[in-house]
Amino acid sequence: MENQIVIFALGSEFFGADIAKVESIIKIQSITQLPHAPSFVEGVTNLRGKVLPVIDLRKRFGLPAEERDKNSRIIVVSVDQIEVGMIVDEVSEVLTVPEDSVEAAPAIVTTVDSSFIKGIAKIEERLVILLDLTQVLSIKEQAEIPAL
């Protein structure tokens, strides 16, 4: 079985997400900040007439902040009937990844806080961290998103 994944970068690391969960990929647009939102929630934006919550994956994963540039994108994903935008540094490609090139994440790197790591794909000379988008936000955070 093969997986089609969207490959994106955060800093020098590559991540992949199941294309079936990705609704669209858009350029960075105006984001309205919300008071008292979790630190990784950038705010909300207007996407085709709908208010879309937007999170910064760098902040969510505890990575250092970097200035956004012309390559920065918002990946709009559907997680358990909730649409949310995820800011990434760059979207590079969509690939079909054979199942035999994916390994489980080593136990030492998977904790409760990193349960969103589904596996590691070996693609040519690079390693791509595969994400389970349904786990990127905790159940509590998923419940809070619609309230934004």
FIBA-342815 format. One record per residue (C-alpha): z, y, x; residue number from 0. Coordinates in steps of 0.02 Angstrom, whole numbers. Layout:
% FIBA-342815
(site (Z, Y, X), NUM)
...
END
This chain:
% FIBA-342815
(site (0, 0, 0), 0)
(site (-41, 174, 63), 1)
(site (46, 339, 30), 2)
(site (-42, 505, 10), 3)
(site (68, 640, 83), 4)
(site (61, 827, 108), 5)
(site (105, 868, 289), 6)
(site (196, 1031, 323), 7)
(site (287, 1110, 469), 8)
(site (459, 1185, 489), 9)
(site (467, 1250, 666), 10)
(site (399, 1117, 783), 11)
(site (440, 973, 666), 12)
(site (321, 895, 540), 13)
(site (375, 837, 369), 14)
(site (283, 743, 232), 15)
(site (303, 738, 44), 16)
(site (223, 625, -85), 17)
(site (72, 717, -154), 18)
(site (111, 653, -329), 19)
(site (264, 770, -332), 20)
(site (165, 923, -273), 21)
(site (97, 1034, -412), 22)
(site (15, 1165, -301), 23)
(site (23, 1255, -134), 24)
(site (20, 1445, -140), 25)
(site (32, 1590, -19), 26)
(site (198, 1680, -5), 27)
(site (214, 1807, -144), 28)
(site (344, 1929, -205), 29)
(site (515, 1846, -229), 30)
(site (655, 1926, -328), 31)
(site (826, 1890, -254), 32)
(site (965, 1834, -370), 33)
(site (1148, 1879, -350), 34)
(site (1271, 1737, -320), 35)
(site (1133, 1609, -291), 36)
(site (1162, 1471, -160), 37)
(site (1117, 1530, 16), 38)
(site (958, 1427, 25), 39)
(site (890, 1494, -141), 40)
(site (774, 1639, -99), 41)
(site (760, 1691, -280), 42)
(site (626, 1679, -413), 43)
(site (442, 1721, -422), 44)
(site (313, 1736, -560), 45)
(site (192, 1591, -551), 46)
(site (56, 1603, -683), 47)
(site (174, 1681, -808), 48)
(site (320, 1563, -773), 49)
(site (480, 1606, -680), 50)
(site (487, 1488, -532), 51)
(site (646, 1462, -429), 52)
(site (607, 1467, -242), 53)
(site (710, 1386, -104), 54)
(site (691, 1405, 83), 55)
(site (680, 1231, 162), 56)
(site (730, 1301, 332), 57)
(site (896, 1360, 259), 58)
(site (915, 1202, 156), 59)
(site (898, 1094, 311), 60)
(site (1009, 1206, 419), 61)
(site (867, 1263, 533), 62)
(site (866, 1435, 615), 63)
(site (778, 1572, 518), 64)
(site (606, 1627, 573), 65)
(site (497, 1768, 514), 66)
(site (365, 1717, 388), 67)
(site (184, 1743, 435), 68)
(site (9, 1719, 365), 69)
(site (28, 1529, 377), 70)
(site (189, 1522, 274), 71)
(site (169, 1438, 105), 72)
(site (264, 1394, -53), 73)
(site (244, 1212, -103), 74)
(site (271, 1200, -290), 75)
(site (349, 1032, -330), 76)
(site (405, 945, -487), 77)
(site (573, 860, -469), 78)
(site (640, 772, -624), 79)
(site (547, 892, -742), 80)
(site (606, 1044, -643), 81)
(site (474, 1147, -553), 82)
(site (535, 1229, -394), 83)
(site (448, 1316, -249), 84)
(site (491, 1267, -71), 85)
(site (451, 1388, 69), 86)
(site (380, 1305, 226), 87)
(site (309, 1376, 388), 88)
(site (137, 1298, 366), 89)
(site (47, 1164, 267), 90)
(site (-69, 1072, 384), 91)
(site (-154, 930, 291), 92)
(site (-152, 792, 162), 93)
(site (-157, 618, 237), 94)
(site (-161, 440, 178), 95)
(site (-27, 348, 274), 96)
(site (-30, 157, 283), 97)
(site (136, 78, 235), 98)
(site (146, -14, 403), 99)
(site (153, 151, 498), 100)
(site (314, 203, 408), 101)
(site (485, 151, 471), 102)
(site (654, 176, 389), 103)
(site (753, 321, 459), 104)
(site (881, 263, 588), 105)
(site (1052, 239, 508), 106)
(site (1131, 360, 632), 107)
(site (1030, 506, 562), 108)
(site (1052, 468, 377), 109)
(site (1209, 535, 299), 110)
(site (1250, 591, 122), 111)
(site (1184, 763, 172), 112)
(site (1020, 690, 235), 113)
(site (986, 561, 100), 114)
(site (822, 653, 68), 115)
(site (746, 572, 225), 116)
(site (642, 428, 158), 117)
(site (572, 370, 323), 118)
(site (476, 414, 480), 119)
(site (287, 397, 488), 120)
(site (197, 373, 653), 121)
(site (34, 467, 637), 122)
(site (-70, 467, 796), 123)
(site (42, 547, 929), 124)
(site (168, 629, 814), 125)
(site (314, 580, 705), 126)
(site (320, 645, 527), 127)
(site (485, 647, 432), 128)
(site (451, 586, 256), 129)
(site (553, 671, 121), 130)
(site (609, 608, -48), 131)
(site (589, 770, -145), 132)
(site (704, 707, -283), 133)
(site (846, 704, -154), 134)
(site (815, 873, -67), 135)
(site (924, 954, -199), 136)
(site (1087, 870, -249), 137)
(site (1113, 825, -432), 138)
(site (1229, 975, -449), 139)
(site (1099, 1091, -370), 140)
(site (963, 1020, -483), 141)
(site (1072, 1060, -633), 142)
(site (1098, 1238, -571), 143)
(site (913, 1276, -541), 144)
(site (862, 1296, -725), 145)
(site (1008, 1416, -748), 146)
(site (929, 1534, -621), 147)
END
